[in-house]
Amino acid sequence: MGWNNYLNENRLKTTSRIKENDDRNEFESDFGRIIFSPAIRRMHDKTQVFPLTTDDNIHSRLTHSLEVMSVGESIALNVLKNSQFKEVIQSYKNIGDIYRVIPVIVKNACLVHDIGNPPFGHFGETVIQEYFSKYFKTLTEKSRFKLNDLQKQDFEKFDGNGQGFRVLTKLQMLDDKYGLNLTFGTLGAYLKYPNPDQLEPEILSRKKRGVFQSERDYCEKIMNGLSLMNGSKPIRHPLSFIMEAADSICYLIMDIEDGYNKKWYGYEDIKKGLQGVYNINKVFIGIEKNHKSDIARIVNLRLSLIRQLVLLSVNNYLINIKKICLGDYNCELIDDDDSRLVIELKAFCKKNILQKKEIIGLELTGHSVLKGLLDYYIEFCFDNSDKYRYRALNMISKSVLDISLLENNKKKFEDMDDYYKIRVIVDYITGMTDQYALNQYQRLSGQKIN
């Protein structure tokens, strides 16, 4: 197993950072690049589960990502202290610095794991997918865009993971097309779905479009550098399993806490809802013995459940490490469990949170906003009379337009390929915060002037 390759410090572009009086390793430098990026700042006003909420106690994408980062680091540190894993990584060239490498790569991947999500969360992804699936079918032969099947699927199967890879490698542009220019190790750990090709629903790492055609060459270069190619197909970076587990742990546990904070149910309801979990009564008895108030019990239940899922993730990672490195492990770490804990947590969230009228109603608002913005910008930007095009392009972020012009080696929007013209629109809209998207839709539709 090639951990010297998995922890590759190379970048798409040779770094120009000044290393004098800078004791950080390359992955710690990645963390600095990420934490100061505009895309991270915008995540404070992007939906986790509750769209357009004004409640400061409810999670945004940013607070969720910070918590994922913390849990991911815990899993990584627990893996590293295991003697079995220490033997696996003994050949790593900088073994003395391994605690400054693997945990930091995991933290980097966790912090950016949702950086490409559009406004209104995962429902926003669905809106974009459905919009383009219908849109491409309704075009006449005369007005049909010149896109091949894989290019169409980038929009019909749009995924925030693929958009995030584009954000990290291109859209956070300074004066070139390398984005934040992160290390191969960090980008590999981020790539939960290193797949620019047809979807394969039965294979975990290929069930979503995690890389768009516009970044295919970058993906191939990175995965070759990491020695994570199985023939012509990339396989997952071993550390991406840890990032995925941390994400799943946080959204399951913290969504339940958010619902409690919104007073949709009480402690006793949660207790009743998790009765199907093996040995869960011992957890509740211990909590109730030491804590009297419901809020204290909820906090300690959260701590207990996260602890159990972290240990589950660590154990499954260590048991399956050889399969993981060969690309033969086809399961999420926390789903490989006989206790039914994850099954019951998911069922509780579905019944008591995701079906609430408040969430459904705001999701429908998000549908109107995203569909409306796509309608307006596609109509304006593809206006053959030029009547609206230049006005619409002036509203689009200059850096978003510039990166597509650079990719196409063109100087004007109208000279670009249709694929990249659509990508400009999608890049711009998906980069919006929830509130910004709502405000812009209201302005374009005449509902709001300022």
C-alpha positions in Angstrom: 0.0 0.0 0.0 1.6 3.2 -1.2 1.2 5.8 1.5 4.0 7.8 0.1 1.8 8.2 -3.0 -1.5 8.7 -1.0 0.1 11.6 0.9 1.5 13.3 -2.2 2.6 16.9 -1.6 2.6 17.8 -5.3 0.2 20.5 -6.7 -1.2 21.1 -10.2 1.0 24.1 -10.3 4.4 24.4 -8.6 3.8 26.4 -5.4 5.3 29.9 -5.2 4.8 30.2 -1.4 7.7 31.6 0.5 8.9 28.8 2.9 11.5 30.9 4.8 10.3 31.3 8.4 7.3 29.1 7.6 7.4 25.8 9.5 4.1 24.5 8.1 4.2 21.4 5.9 2.4 21.5 2.5 -0.9 20.1 4.0 -0.9 22.7 6.8 -0.4 25.3 4.0 -3.5 23.9 2.3 -5.5 24.5 5.5 -4.5 28.2 5.4 -5.5 28.5 1.8 -8.8 26.9 2.5 -9.7 28.8 5.7 -9.1 32.2 4.1 -11.0 31.5 0.9 -14.2 33.4 0.0 -16.0 30.1 -0.8 -15.6 29.1 2.9 -17.0 32.4 4.1 -20.1 32.1 1.9 -21.0 28.8 3.6 -22.2 30.6 6.6 -25.4 31.5 4.7 -26.0 28.2 2.9 -28.5 25.6 4.0 -27.7 22.5 6.0 -31.3 21.3 6.5 -33.3 24.4 7.3 -33.4 26.8 4.4 -33.4 30.6 5.0 -33.5 30.2 8.7 -32.9 33.2 11.0 -32.3 31.0 14.0 -28.7 31.3 15.1 -28.9 28.0 17.0 -29.5 26.1 13.7 -26.6 24.7 11.6 -25.4 26.3 8.5 -23.1 24.6 6.0 -20.2 26.3 7.7 -20.9 25.2 11.2 -21.7 21.7 10.0 -18.3 21.6 8.2 -16.4 22.8 11.3 -18.1 20.0 13.3 -17.3 17.4 10.5 -13.7 18.6 10.7 -13.5 18.0 14.4 -15.0 14.5 14.1 -12.8 13.6 11.2 -9.7 14.6 13.1 -10.9 12.4 16.0 -11.3 9.4 13.7 -7.9 10.0 12.1 -6.1 10.2 15.5 -7.8 7.1 16.7 -6.7 5.2 13.6 -3.1 6.5 13.9 -2.7 5.3 17.5 -3.5 1.7 16.4 -0.5 -0.6 16.2 -1.9 -2.4 13.1 -2.2 0.9 11.2 1.3 2.0 12.4 2.7 -1.1 10.6 0.8 -0.2 7.4 2.3 3.3 7.2 5.9 2.5 8.4 7.3 3.0 4.9 6.1 6.6 4.8 9.1 8.8 4.2 8.3 11.3 6.9 7.0 8.9 9.5 8.0 11.2 12.4 5.6 13.8 11.0 2.7 11.5 10.4 0.6 13.2 13.1 1.1 16.5 11.3 0.1 14.9 7.9 -2.9 12.5 8.0 -5.0 14.4 10.6 -4.5 17.7 8.7 -5.4 16.1 5.3 -8.6 14.8 6.9 -9.4 18.2 8.4 -8.8 19.8 5.0 -11.1 17.4 3.2 -13.8 17.7 5.9 -13.7 21.5 5.9 -14.3 21.7 2.1 -16.5 18.6 1.7 -19.6 20.8 1.1 -17.9 23.8 -0.6 -19.6 23.2 -3.9 -23.2 22.8 -2.6 -25.6 25.2 -4.3 -28.1 27.4 -2.4 -30.8 25.4 -0.5 -28.7 22.4 0.2 -29.2 19.0 -1.3 -32.6 20.0 -2.5 -30.8 22.6 -4.6 -28.9 19.8 -6.3 -32.2 18.1 -7.2 -33.6 21.3 -8.6 -30.7 21.8 -10.9 -30.7 18.1 -12.0 -34.4 18.2 -12.8 -34.2 21.6 -14.5 -31.6 20.4 -17.1 -33.1 17.0 -17.6 -36.3 18.7 -18.7 -34.6 21.6 -20.5 -32.4 19.5 -22.8 -35.5 17.3 -23.8 -37.6 20.3 -24.7 -35.1 22.0 -27.1 -35.9 21.8 -30.8 -33.2 20.5 -33.2 -32.6 24.0 -34.4 -32.0 25.4 -30.9 -30.2 22.3 -29.4 -27.0 22.9 -27.6 -23.8 21.2 -28.9 -23.0 19.1 -25.9 -22.0 15.4 -25.9 -23.8 13.0 -23.6 -21.2 13.2 -20.7 -21.3 17.0 -20.9 -25.1 16.9 -20.6 -24.9 14.6 -17.7 -22.7 17.1 -15.8 -25.9 19.2 -15.5 -28.6 16.5 -15.5 -26.7 14.6 -12.8 -25.3 17.8 -11.2 -23.7 17.1 -7.8 -22.2 19.4 -5.2 -19.1 17.2 -5.0 -18.3 17.8 -8.6 -18.9 21.5 -8.2 -16.7 21.6 -5.1 -13.8 20.0 -7.0 -14.3 22.8 -9.6 -14.3 25.4 -6.9 -11.1 24.1 -5.3 -9.2 23.6 -8.5 -10.4 26.5 -10.6 -13.1 28.9 -9.4 -11.1 30.3 -6.5 -9.1 32.0 -9.2 -6.3 34.6 -8.6 -4.4 34.9 -11.9 -4.4 31.4 -13.3 -6.8 28.3 -13.6 -5.5 26.3 -10.6 -7.9 27.7 -8.0 -6.5 27.2 -4.5 -3.8 24.9 -5.9 -4.1 22.4 -3.1 -1.9 19.3 -2.8 -2.8 16.1 -4.5 -3.2 14.5 -1.0 -5.8 17.0 0.1 -7.7 16.9 -3.2 -7.6 13.1 -3.3 -9.1 12.9 0.2 -11.8 15.3 -0.9 -12.8 13.3 -3.9 -15.5 11.1 -2.5 -16.7 10.3 -6.0 -13.7 10.5 -8.3 -15.9 9.8 -11.3 -16.2 11.9 -14.5 -17.9 9.1 -16.4 -21.1 7.2 -16.5 -22.8 6.7 -13.1 -22.6 3.2 -11.6 -25.1 3.1 -8.7 -23.9 -0.2 -7.3 -20.3 1.1 -6.8 -20.1 3.6 -3.9 -17.3 5.7 -5.3 -19.0 6.0 -8.8 -22.7 6.4 -7.9 -22.5 10.2 -8.4 -20.9 12.6 -10.8 -18.1 13.8 -8.5 -15.9 15.3 -11.3 -17.2 17.3 -14.3 -15.8 17.1 -17.9 -14.2 20.5 -17.4 -12.0 19.0 -14.6 -11.5 15.5 -16.1 -7.8 16.2 -16.9 -7.1 17.5 -13.4 -8.7 14.5 -11.8 -6.6 12.1 -14.0 -3.4 13.9 -13.1 -4.1 14.0 -9.4 -5.2 10.3 -9.2 -2.2 9.2 -11.2 0.0 11.1 -8.8 -1.7 9.4 -5.9 -1.4 5.9 -7.6 -5.2 5.6 -7.3 -6.0 4.3 -10.8 -7.5 0.9 -11.4 -6.9 0.7 -15.1 -8.6 3.7 -16.6 -10.8 4.3 -13.5 -9.9 6.2 -10.4 -10.5 4.6 -7.0 -11.1 6.4 -3.7 -8.4 7.9 -1.6 -8.2 5.9 1.7 -8.7 9.0 3.7 -11.9 10.0 1.9 -13.7 7.2 3.8 -12.9 9.0 7.1 -14.2 12.3 5.7 -17.3 10.6 4.5 -17.9 8.9 7.9 -17.4 12.2 9.8 -19.9 14.0 7.5 -22.5 11.3 8.0 -22.1 11.2 11.8 -22.5 14.9 12.1 -25.5 15.4 9.9 -27.3 12.5 11.5 -26.7 13.6 15.1 -26.8 17.3 14.7 -29.9 17.3 12.6 -31.7 15.6 15.5 -30.3 18.3 17.9 -31.5 21.0 15.6 -35.0 19.6 15.5 -35.0 19.5 19.3 -33.9 23.1 19.5 -36.8 24.0 17.2 -39.1 22.2 19.7 -40.4 19.7 17.2 -40.0 16.9 19.7 -38.6 16.3 23.2 -36.0 14.1 24.8 -38.6 11.3 25.5 -39.5 11.3 21.8 -35.9 10.7 20.8 -35.6 8.0 23.4 -38.7 6.3 22.0 -37.6 6.7 18.4 -34.3 4.9 19.0 -35.6 1.9 20.9 -34.7 -0.4 18.0 -31.0 0.2 18.5 -29.1 -2.7 20.2 -28.2 -1.9 23.8 -29.5 1.7 23.5 -31.3 1.5 26.9 -27.9 1.3 28.7 -27.0 4.7 27.1 -30.2 6.3 28.2 -30.0 4.9 31.7 -26.5 6.2 32.1 -27.4 9.7 30.9 -30.6 9.9 33.1 -28.6 8.8 36.1 -26.2 11.7 35.8 -28.3 14.5 34.3 -31.7 15.8 35.3 -32.5 18.5 32.7 -33.5 17.5 29.1 -31.1 19.9 27.5 -28.2 18.3 29.5 -29.5 14.8 28.5 -29.6 15.9 24.8 -26.1 17.2 24.8 -24.8 14.0 26.5 -26.8 11.8 24.2 -25.1 13.6 21.3 -21.7 13.0 22.8 -22.4 9.3 23.4 -23.8 8.7 19.9 -20.9 10.5 18.2 -18.5 8.4 20.4 -20.1 5.2 19.3 -20.1 6.1 15.7 -16.5 7.3 15.8 -15.4 4.0 17.3 -17.5 2.1 14.7 -15.8 4.0 11.9 -12.3 3.4 13.4 -12.9 -0.3 13.8 -14.3 -0.8 10.3 -11.5 1.3 8.8 -8.8 -0.8 10.4 -10.5 -4.1 9.6 -11.0 -3.2 6.0 -7.8 -1.1 5.3 -6.4 -3.5 2.7 -9.7 -3.6 0.8 -10.0 0.2 1.1 -6.5 0.7 -0.4 -7.2 -1.7 -3.3 -10.6 0.0 -4.0 -12.5 -3.2 -3.1 -14.4 -1.8 -0.1 -17.9 -0.8 -1.2 -19.5 0.5 2.0 -19.7 3.6 4.1 -17.8 3.0 7.3 -20.8 3.8 9.6 -23.2 1.6 7.5 -21.2 -1.5 8.2 -23.0 -2.1 11.5 -25.2 -4.7 13.1 -26.5 -2.5 16.0 -29.1 -0.7 13.7 -27.9 2.7 15.2 -27.5 4.4 11.8 -30.7 2.8 10.4 -32.8 4.1 13.3 -31.1 7.6 13.3 -31.9 8.0 9.6 -35.5 6.8 10.1 -36.0 9.3 13.0 -34.7 12.2 10.9 -36.9 11.3 8.0 -40.0 11.0 10.1 -39.5 13.9 12.5 -37.5 16.5 10.5 -37.4 16.1 6.7 -41.2 15.8 6.4 -42.0 18.9 8.4 -44.1 21.5 6.5 -41.6 24.2 7.4 -38.8 22.5 5.6 -40.9 21.4 2.6 -42.4 24.9 2.2 -38.9 26.5 2.2 -37.6 23.9 -0.2 -40.4 24.8 -2.6 -39.3 28.5 -2.2 -35.8 27.3 -3.1 -37.2 25.5 -6.1 -38.8 28.7 -7.4 -35.7 30.7 -6.8 -33.2 28.4 -8.5 -35.5 27.5 -11.4 -36.3 31.2 -11.9 -32.6 32.2 -11.9 -31.7 29.4 -14.4 -34.6 30.5 -16.6 -33.5 34.2 -16.6 -29.8 33.7 -17.1 -30.1 31.1 -19.8 -32.7 33.2 -21.7 -30.5 36.3 -21.3 -27.1 34.8 -22.0 -28.3 32.9 -25.0 -30.2 35.8 -26.5 -29.1 35.9 -30.1 -30.1 39.5 -30.5 -27.6 40.6 -27.8 -30.5 42.7 -26.3 -30.0 41.2 -22.8 -26.8 39.2 -23.0 -24.4 42.0 -22.1 -26.6 43.1 -19.2 -26.8 39.6 -17.8 -23.0 39.0 -18.2 -22.3 42.3 -16.4 -24.3 40.8 -13.4 -22.3 37.6 -13.4 -19.1 37.5 -11.2 -16.1 38.5 -13.3 -13.9 35.7 -11.9 -16.5 33.1 -12.9 -16.7 34.4 -16.4 -12.9 34.8 -16.7 -12.1 31.2 -15.7 -14.4 29.8 -18.4 -12.8 32.1 -21.0 -9.4 30.9 -19.8 -10.4 27.3 -20.1 -11.7 27.9 -23.6 -8.8 30.2 -24.6 -11.5 32.7 -25.7 -11.9 36.4 -25.2 -15.7 36.7 -25.5 -18.6 34.7 -24.0 -20.3 34.2 -27.4 -17.2 32.5 -28.7 -17.1 29.8 -26.1 -18.5 26.3 -26.5 -22.1 25.8 -25.3 -20.9 23.6 -22.5 -18.8 26.3 -21.0 -21.5 29.0 -21.5 -23.9 26.9 -19.4 -21.2 26.2 -16.9 -20.7 30.0 -16.4 -24.4 30.3 -15.4 -24.3 27.2 -13.2 -21.0 28.3 -11.6 -22.4 31.7 -10.8 -25.8 30.5 -9.4 -24.3 27.6 -7.3 -21.8 30.0 -5.7 -24.6 32.2 -4.3 -25.7 32.1 -0.7 -29.3 31.3 0.0 -30.2 34.9 0.8 -28.3 36.3 -2.2 -30.1 33.9 -4.5 -33.5 34.9 -3.1 -32.7 38.6 -3.4 -31.5 38.3 -7.0 -34.5 36.3 -8.0 -36.8 38.9 -6.5 -35.0 41.7 -8.4 -35.0 39.9 -11.7 -38.6 38.9 -11.4 -39.6 42.5 -10.5 -40.7 41.7 -6.9 -37.9 43.8 -5.5 -36.1 46.9 -6.7 -33.2 47.4 -4.3 
